[in-house]
Amino acid sequence: MSDVPQRLDISRAGPADWPVISGWAADEGWNPGRLDGDSFFAQDPDGFFLGRIDGEPVSAISVVNYGAAYAFLGCYLVRPDLRGRGHGSATWRAGLAHAGARTVGLDGVVAQQDNYRRSGFEPAHRTVRFTGVATHSTPAATGDGIVPVGDDLAPVLAYDNACYPADRPRFLKSWLTTDGHTALARVVDGRVTGYGVVRPARDTWRIGPLFADTADDARALFDALAPGAEPVGIDVPETNAEAVALVRSRGLSAGFETARMYTGPVRSFAQGRVFGVTTLELG
């Protein structure tokens, strides 16, 4: 075997590369949504990178920019048989360069959190994935103020802006309307008091986001979104005690955890309304 180091070439990834990246993510147990790719690339088509050796993909990262102040890092992956050779570090540096001076967020698995701290990320809160077959729920339907998100997306986009550290209209216009995604809002006295999306994933259905004014709003949305007798997963900020209580009351069990971490300050947002994170890959 040659001792000559193999050269890693890092370049931007496109939608045609998404099956490789999402396949690696599935192998790690992250359970990506089956249709996530189009929405991810809609937000920032230049924010995805692959490292290749002799044309073969070996590493990946995404650093998706939201406006001039914020970016989110995800999909940080190295093929298992090629770990420990510096490929991940090189890919990491290439991806972060895309963010420029923006504050960068990520959801870090436990094993990598010390490494992220050394790279300047500080923890904000833990996020826990809850999964199971939801009890006391009904298939997605109207009722109790629950309505499908229709063609006029403006009220939901405005609501989302208050619940997230950056405006993200390009992402949401895709996320809310992708075939296979079900997007519901709760409307009380003509005002949106919450919204959520459920989508098919590799191993379960996934709810995300689940944003709501109150626990009652979140409960009504969760019960409408949860897919009956099929298993569902949702990533819940541990700091929202009402969100944790809701998913436990519906029979879901805690699984793996991550930490939301940032390299600097982020825009103020209504953290108490976040009952379920949109997606660990893009925040």
N, C-alpha and C positions, 0 to 999 in steps of 0.2 A: 504493500500500500504506500502511495506517495506521501511524503511528509510536507509537501508544498501546500500552504494554506489555501483553501478554496475561497475564491472571491465572492463576496456578497454584493449583489447589485440591488439597490433599493430604488423603486420607482413608484409613481402613483398607480393605484389600483382602480379599475373601473367596474361597472356592473357585471361584466362577464367574469370577473374574479370573485364575485360575492359567494358563489357556491363553495369555493375553497375556504374562504374565511369563515363562513357560517358553519361549514362542516367541522372545522377545527373547534369552533366554539361549542358545537353540539357534543363533540368528543370530550370536552372538558366538563360536561354536565350543565352548561349554562342555559340550555333549552331555548335557543333563539326562535323568534317568530318565523313562520314559514315564508312570509311575504314582507319581511322587514327591509330588505335591500333597497327597494325602490324609494321608500320614504327616507332612508338614511342618505342616499346619494342626492335626493332632492334638496336636502338642506345645504350640503357642501360637497359638490362632486369632486373637488380637489383634495378632500380631507382623508383619503384612504390610501394606504401604502402597503406594498408587498416587498419583502426581501426575497431575492431569487439567487440560486447557485446553479450555474449552467442551465438557466432557464426554468428550473424547478422551484416552485414556491416553498420557502422554508420559514418565513416569519411575516407577521402582519401587525399593523396598528392603525387606528383611526384617531384623528384629531380634528374634530368638526367645529368650524367656526360659526358662532352666533353673533353677528354684528361686530362692532369694533372693540368690545370689552371682554368678551367671554368665549371660551372654547371648552369642549368636552372630549376627554380621551377615553377610548375604549378599544375593544378588539385587539388587545395586546397579547399576541400569541406567538409561540415558537414551536415548530414541529418537535414532538418529544424526542426523537432520535438525534436531534441536532442541538439540544440545549447545552448550556455550559460552555459555549464556544464564542461568546461575544456577539452573536447575531441579534439577540434581543436588545442589547444595549445600543447597537448601531441603529437598529430600526427605531428604537425609542427616540434617539436624538434627531433622526430625520423627521419623525412625526411631530415632535414638539416644536421644531423650527417653523412649522406651518402656522402655529398659534401666534408667533411674534410676541408682542408685549401683553397679550391678553391674559387675564386670569384663566387658569385651566382647572376644571373639575374632573374627577373620576370616581368610580365606585370600585374600590380595591379589595381583592380577596385577602383573607387573613394572612396567608403566607407571604404576600408581597408588600404588606403595609409598612414595614420597617424600611424596605427599599424605597418606597414612595416618599417617606419622610426625608430620607437622605437626598431626594431629588427636589425637595422644597414643598412637598404637599403636607398640609396639616389637616387632621381629622375634624369633621364637623358633627357627624352622628353615625351610628350604626344603622344599617338597613338589613332586614331579615326577610328571606323568602319564605312565605307560607304557602303550602300546597295541600290539596285533598279534594274530596267531593263535597261541595258546599251543601249544608243542610238549611232548611227554612228558606229556600230560594226558588225562584221561578225562572223559566227560560226568558231571554230578553224579550220584552214586550212593553207596550205603553201602559200607563196607569200610574196612580199615585204621583202625578205631576211629571212622570217620565215620558219623554218624547224623543223620537229619533233626531239626531242632528241632521238638519236638512241642507238645502242648497245655500242658504244664507249662513255662512260660517262666522260672520263678524262677531256675534255675541259670544260664541265659544272661544274665538281667538282672543277677545278682550279679557275673558275670564282667565284663560291660560296665562296671559301676560302678567296677571297679578300673582300667579302661583309658581312662577319659574324665574330663574335669574336673568333671563333674556327673552326678547321677542323671537318667535320661531315660526312665522307664518308659512314659509315654504315647506318645512317639515310637516306641520299640522295639516295643511291642505291635502297632503298625500295620506297621512296617517288616518285622518278622519274619513276618507273616501275610498280607500283601497278595497277592492273586492275581497270579501272574506272577513274584513274588520266590521264590527258593529259598534257604532258610536251613539251614545245616548246622553241626553242632558236632563237635568231636573229643572223645571220652570215653575216658580211660585209667584203669583200675582204679576206675571209678565216678565219676571226677572230670572236669569239663570242663577241657580244656587249650587250648581255642581255639574260635572260631566265625567264620563269615563268611556273607555274603549276596551273591548275584548277581541282577541285575535287568536287564530290557531298557531300553535307552536309545535316543536318536534315531539314532545312527550305529553304536554297538557295544553289546555287553553291558558292564555295569559291575560290578566286584566292590567291595564296600564295606559294612561294614567287613571287614577281615581282621585279627583279633586272635588272638594265639597265644603260648603260653608259650615255645616254642622254634622254631628254623628248621624242624625236622622236623615239628612240628605245623602250622606255616604251609604247608609244602610239601604235606602230605597234604590240607589243606583247599583250597589253591589248585588242585591237580590235580583234585579232585572238583568244584569250582565252575566251572572254566573250561569254556566251552561248545563243546568239540570243535573243529570246523573253522571256527567263526565268530569274528570279531575280538572282543577283550575289552579293557577299559581298567581301570586301577587307579591311584589316587593314592597315592604312596609317600613317606613322610617320608625325606628324604635322609640324616638322621642315623641311620637304621637301616640299617647296612651290609648286614646279613643279608637284609633285605627287598629292597634294591636287587639284591643278588646273585641272589636267588630269581627275580625277574621277568626279569632278564637271562638267566638259565639257561633260562627258558622261552620265549625268543625275542622278548620284548617290547622295544620301542624307546622311548627317552625322547622326550617331546614338550614341551608347554608347562609352565612352572613357576609356582608361586605361593609366597608366604611366609605361614606361620602367624604372626599378630601378635596381641598382647594389649595392653589398656590398663592392666593391672595384674596382680597375682598371681592364680594359679589354684590350685585344689586339686591336691595331688600325685596323680599317676596313673602307671601303669606304661607309660612311653613306649616302653620296649624291646619291649613286646608289640604295638605298633601297626605291623603290616606293610602295612596299607592303611587310609586315612582313610575314614570312613563316606560323607561327601558334602561337597564344598567349600561348599555352600550353608548347611548346618546344622552343619558340623564333623564 
